[in-house]
Structure formats: C-alpha cells, structure tokens
Amino acid sequence: MPTQETIYEVADRVATITLNRPDKLNAWTATMEVEVRSAVEEAERDENVRVIVLTGAGRGFCAGADMSLLSAVATQGLDKDVTRRIQSGAPQEGLRPDFQRKFSYFLGLAKPVIAAINGPTVGLGLVIALYCDLRWAAEGARFSTTFAQRGLIAEYGIAWMLPRIVGLPDAIDLLLSARHINASEALGLRLVNRVLPQEGFAATIHEHAVQLASSVSPRSLGVIKRQVYTGMFQTLAESFDLSVVELVASLRSEDFKEGVAHFLEKRAPKFSGR
C-alpha cells in the first residue's frame, strides 16, 4: 500500500521497515504507527520473509513522539482521539494479553525483529527499540528515556522491559535521570547487542540479517522466540514442560530432517519453515 512516513522493502528474505521522517529525526506520529503496524503484519504473513529490520532514515532512529502532538496536549489537554491512541492494543487470538498491547505485539511475532539503531533513540523511540529482539547500534547513536524531563512517566511497558534487559539498578538510573548515553555505554549496559561502524552500517545490518535468514530454521526461530518471551511469565517447571512439548513437535518437522541432512551432506541448508 502507498505510505507517507515509512518505506517497506524486501530483499534476500529480509523485510526492512524504514521510519521516513529524516528532517524530524523520525519522530513518531499516528500515521507512522499505522504504517509500521501494517508493514510488520505484511512481513509476518509473507513466506518469503524470515527476518524483519526496523531502522530510521537519515541521522536518527526515532526521536520519540512528535513534539507537535505533545505541545497540543500540553496546551489543549487530552481529547478522546489521543486517549484512544494511547490505550489502543492489538487483540489477536492465541496470543497472551502481554503480547497484544501497543508495541508489545513485536514480541508475539514469529519472526525476529532487529532494531538497526542508526542515530538518536529517545523516549518512545527507545520503547520501540526495546520491543525488538535484537538491537544493533551504529557508533555515534545516543539513547535517553527522556520521559521524566517532559513531566511524563515510564511509558508503554518500559518499566517492565528495561529492567529485564539492563537490570534494575541501571534501569532506575536511566528512567529517573533521563540522561543521555552513547553507544559504547549502551553496549556496556547490554542495552544493545552490538555496536557497528557508522560507515556501511545499513549494509552490515543487512548482511547479518541475511545470514540469520538463511543459516537457521525459521520454524526454530519462531518457536524459540515464543519460548523465551513466554518463559518470562512462567515457572521453571512450566518452561521445562513447554520445551518437552516443543521438542517432540520439532523432531517431527521438515526443518529437523533438513537440519540433520545438510550437516551430514556438508551443504548449505534449505529450510522450509515447516
């Protein structure tokens, strides 16, 4: 479908969704939210797509919510439309409620989502990055929760996600101080998985995504992702029992047979995802 504020491209089994408001450092809008959701759903449906990359055009990943919206709310108050957008979720049969909220639906996807963080990632932009499965940053990227500096609170579940990624003490620090950190400190906090050179960043991300899309079973990716995120709400016994059920199912799958065959035959895998 035609888009105004995003770009959607598919190549080499990788779907790349680019936030496309470079003059505003890709500040988030209601239009962008709808377009990203539509693009993610398209990538999830497309059997030719195995990995999703989310990135920003120009110098930034996402500078948070568009300031014009915040200014309007500050001066005019909340209206029903803004309140509805804040509260909107994404009901989907078969998914636990935790994965049906705004932005948390990324966790319920069967396909891995990589945040390719090419620049400033602030406020709502950081929230969105945290819901991605992997966060790879370019040198020079900067991060801030920023909410406390705007008189706001820890938005959209970041108070739950951030401590589970960086640990409670550092999460409290980042949320209360709203201080900016660079890519190097973000890596030290494990806020990001990798820091890559700015030069050739997009090409390097695509190369890594292609490797992920081609070297492992897409069926395994989906099941493992579901195990990990569901496991955050389970006891050890529940997680163990689920792994037994999934192991039996995987031993009956086409991808298991191909996983053994390509190893024994010393060739590249040809996983079907089934």
C-alpha positions as CSV (number, residue, x, y, z in Angstrom):
1,M,0.0,0.0,0.0
2,P,1.2,3.6,-0.5
3,T,2.9,5.0,2.5
4,Q,3.7,8.6,3.7
5,E,6.1,8.2,6.6
6,T,7.7,4.7,6.2
7,I,9.5,2.7,3.5
8,Y,8.9,-1.1,3.2
9,E,11.4,-3.2,1.2
10,V,12.0,-6.9,0.9
11,A,15.3,-8.4,-0.3
12,D,17.1,-11.7,0.4
13,R,14.3,-12.8,2.7
14,V,14.7,-9.7,4.9
15,A,12.0,-7.1,5.2
16,T,13.3,-3.6,6.1
17,I,10.9,-1.1,7.5
18,T,12.4,2.4,7.5
19,L,10.9,5.3,9.5
20,N,11.0,8.0,7.0
21,R,10.8,11.5,8.5
22,P,14.5,12.3,8.4
23,D,14.0,16.0,8.9
24,K,12.4,15.3,12.2
25,L,14.8,12.5,13.2
26,N,11.8,10.2,12.5
27,A,9.7,11.5,15.4
28,W,6.8,9.2,15.9
29,T,3.3,10.1,14.6
30,A,-0.1,8.4,14.4
31,T,0.4,7.9,10.7
32,M,3.8,6.2,11.3
33,E,2.2,3.9,13.9
34,V,-0.4,2.7,11.5
35,E,2.1,2.2,8.7
36,V,4.6,0.3,10.8
37,R,1.9,-2.0,12.1
38,S,0.7,-2.7,8.6
39,A,4.3,-3.3,7.4
40,V,5.0,-5.7,10.3
41,E,1.9,-7.6,9.6
42,E,2.8,-7.9,5.9
43,A,6.2,-9.2,6.8
44,E,4.8,-11.7,9.2
45,R,2.4,-13.0,6.5
46,D,5.0,-13.2,3.7
47,E,6.5,-16.6,3.5
48,N,9.5,-15.1,1.6
49,V,10.4,-13.0,4.7
50,R,12.3,-14.6,7.5
51,V,13.8,-11.6,9.4
52,I,12.5,-8.0,9.9
53,V,14.7,-5.0,10.3
54,L,13.4,-1.7,11.7
55,T,15.6,1.4,11.1
56,G,15.4,5.1,10.5
57,A,16.1,7.3,7.5
58,G,18.8,10.0,7.8
59,R,20.7,10.7,11.0
60,G,18.2,9.2,13.5
61,F,16.4,6.1,14.5
62,C,13.4,7.7,16.3
63,A,13.5,10.9,18.4
64,G,10.4,9.9,20.3
65,A,6.8,11.2,19.9
66,D,6.4,14.1,17.6
67,M,6.7,17.3,19.6
68,S,3.7,18.9,17.8
69,L,1.5,16.3,19.4
70,L,3.0,16.7,22.8
71,S,2.6,20.5,22.5
72,A,-1.0,20.2,21.5
73,V,-1.8,18.0,24.5
74,A,0.1,20.3,26.9
75,T,-1.8,23.4,25.8
76,Q,-5.2,21.9,24.9
77,G,-5.4,18.8,27.1
78,L,-6.3,15.2,26.2
79,D,-9.1,14.6,23.7
80,K,-10.8,11.3,23.0
81,D,-8.7,10.6,19.9
82,V,-5.4,10.9,21.7
83,T,-6.7,8.9,24.7
84,R,-7.8,6.1,22.3
85,R,-4.4,6.0,20.6
86,I,-2.6,5.8,23.9
87,Q,-4.8,2.9,25.0
88,S,-5.0,1.0,21.7
89,G,-3.9,-2.6,21.7
90,A,-3.8,-5.4,19.1
91,P,-6.1,-8.2,20.0
92,Q,-5.1,-11.5,18.4
93,E,-6.5,-15.0,19.1
94,G,-4.0,-17.4,20.6
95,L,-1.6,-14.7,22.0
96,R,-1.3,-14.0,25.7
97,P,-2.5,-10.5,26.6
98,D,1.0,-9.3,27.3
99,F,1.8,-9.6,23.6
100,Q,-1.4,-7.8,22.4
101,R,-0.6,-4.3,23.6
102,K,0.7,-1.3,21.6
103,F,4.3,-2.1,20.6
104,S,4.5,-5.3,22.7
105,Y,3.0,-7.1,19.7
106,F,6.5,-7.3,18.4
107,L,7.2,-9.9,21.0
108,G,4.3,-12.1,19.6
109,L,5.7,-12.2,16.1
110,A,7.1,-15.5,14.9
111,K,9.9,-13.7,13.0
112,P,12.8,-12.0,14.7
113,V,12.9,-8.2,14.6
114,I,16.3,-6.3,14.5
115,A,16.4,-2.7,15.5
116,A,19.1,-1.1,13.4
117,I,19.8,1.9,15.5
118,N,21.5,4.4,13.3
119,G,21.2,7.6,15.5
120,P,19.3,9.2,18.3
121,T,16.8,6.9,20.0
122,V,14.8,8.8,22.6
123,G,11.7,8.3,24.6
124,L,9.1,6.4,22.6
125,G,11.9,5.5,20.1
126,L,13.7,3.7,22.9
127,V,10.5,1.9,23.9
128,I,10.0,0.6,20.4
129,A,13.7,-0.5,20.2
130,L,13.3,-2.4,23.5
131,Y,10.5,-4.5,22.0
132,C,12.7,-5.6,19.1
133,D,14.5,-8.9,19.6
134,L,18.0,-7.6,18.8
135,R,19.4,-4.1,19.0
136,W,22.4,-3.3,16.9
137,A,23.6,0.3,17.1
138,A,25.9,2.5,14.9
139,E,28.8,4.3,16.5
140,G,27.5,7.7,17.4
141,A,24.0,6.6,18.3
142,R,22.6,8.1,21.5
143,F,19.9,7.0,23.9
144,S,17.6,8.5,26.5
145,T,14.4,7.6,28.3
146,T,13.7,11.4,28.4
147,F,10.2,10.9,30.0
148,A,11.0,12.5,33.4
149,Q,12.4,15.6,31.7
150,R,9.0,16.1,30.0
151,G,6.9,15.6,33.1
152,L,5.9,12.1,31.9
153,I,6.1,8.6,33.3
154,A,7.7,5.3,32.1
155,E,5.6,4.8,29.0
156,Y,4.2,1.7,27.3
157,G,5.7,-1.0,29.5
158,I,9.3,0.3,29.5
159,A,9.2,0.0,33.4
160,W,8.8,-3.8,32.8
161,M,11.1,-4.2,29.8
162,L,14.1,-2.1,30.6
163,P,15.0,-3.8,34.0
164,R,14.8,-7.2,32.3
165,I,17.3,-6.0,29.7
166,V,19.8,-3.9,31.7
167,G,19.0,-4.9,35.3
168,L,17.1,-3.0,37.9
169,P,19.7,-0.5,39.2
170,D,20.7,0.7,35.7
171,A,17.0,0.8,34.6
172,I,16.2,3.0,37.6
173,D,19.1,5.3,36.8
174,L,18.2,5.7,33.1
175,L,14.5,6.3,33.9
176,L,14.9,8.7,36.8
177,S,17.8,10.8,35.4
178,A,16.7,10.7,31.7
179,R,20.3,11.2,31.0
180,H,21.8,10.6,27.5
181,I,24.2,7.7,27.0
182,N,26.3,6.9,23.9
183,A,26.5,3.6,22.0
184,S,29.6,2.5,23.9
185,E,27.8,2.9,27.3
186,A,24.7,1.3,25.9
187,L,26.7,-1.8,24.9
188,G,28.3,-1.9,28.4
189,L,24.8,-1.9,29.9
190,R,23.7,-4.6,27.4
191,L,21.0,-2.2,26.2
192,V,22.3,-3.0,22.7
193,N,23.8,-6.3,21.4
194,R,26.4,-4.9,19.1
195,V,28.0,-1.6,18.1
196,L,29.0,-1.3,14.5
197,P,30.9,1.3,12.5
198,Q,28.7,4.2,11.1
199,E,30.2,3.7,7.6
200,G,28.4,0.9,5.9
201,F,26.0,0.4,8.8
202,A,22.9,-0.4,6.8
203,A,24.8,-2.8,4.5
204,T,26.4,-4.6,7.5
205,I,23.0,-5.0,9.2
206,H,21.5,-6.4,6.0
207,E,24.4,-8.9,5.8
208,H,23.8,-10.1,9.3
209,A,20.1,-10.3,8.8
210,V,20.6,-12.4,5.6
211,Q,22.8,-14.7,7.5
212,L,20.2,-15.2,10.1
213,A,17.5,-15.7,7.5
214,S,19.5,-18.3,5.6
215,S,21.5,-20.3,8.1
216,V,18.9,-21.4,10.7
217,S,15.4,-22.9,10.7
218,P,12.7,-20.2,10.6
219,R,10.5,-22.6,12.4
220,S,13.0,-22.9,15.2
221,L,13.3,-19.1,15.3
222,G,9.6,-18.7,15.9
223,V,9.3,-21.4,18.5
224,I,12.4,-20.3,20.4
225,K,11.3,-16.7,20.4
226,R,7.9,-17.7,21.8
227,Q,9.6,-19.9,24.4
228,V,11.8,-17.1,25.6
229,Y,9.2,-14.4,25.9
230,T,6.5,-16.8,27.3
231,G,9.2,-18.0,29.8
232,M,9.4,-14.6,31.3
233,F,5.9,-15.3,32.8
234,Q,6.5,-19.0,33.7
235,T,8.0,-21.0,36.5
236,L,10.9,-23.3,35.7
237,A,8.6,-26.3,35.6
238,E,6.2,-24.7,33.2
239,S,9.1,-23.6,30.9
240,F,10.6,-27.1,31.1
241,D,7.3,-28.8,30.3
242,L,6.7,-26.5,27.3
243,S,10.2,-27.3,26.0
244,V,9.3,-31.0,26.0
245,V,6.2,-30.5,24.0
246,E,8.0,-28.3,21.5
247,L,10.9,-30.7,21.3
248,V,8.6,-33.6,20.3
249,A,7.0,-31.3,17.7
250,S,10.3,-30.2,16.3
251,L,11.5,-33.8,15.9
252,R,8.6,-34.4,13.6
253,S,9.2,-31.3,11.5
254,E,10.7,-31.0,8.0
255,D,13.2,-28.5,9.3
256,F,14.6,-31.0,11.7
257,K,15.2,-33.5,8.9
258,E,16.8,-30.8,6.8
259,G,18.9,-29.7,9.7
260,V,20.4,-33.2,10.0
261,A,20.7,-33.7,6.2
262,H,22.5,-30.5,5.4
263,F,25.0,-31.2,8.2
264,L,25.7,-34.7,7.1
265,E,25.9,-33.7,3.4
266,K,28.1,-30.7,4.2
267,R,26.0,-28.2,2.2
268,A,24.0,-25.0,2.8
269,P,20.6,-25.6,4.4
270,K,17.3,-25.3,2.6
271,F,14.9,-24.9,5.4
272,S,11.2,-24.8,4.5
273,G,9.9,-23.4,7.8
274,R,7.7,-26.4,8.3
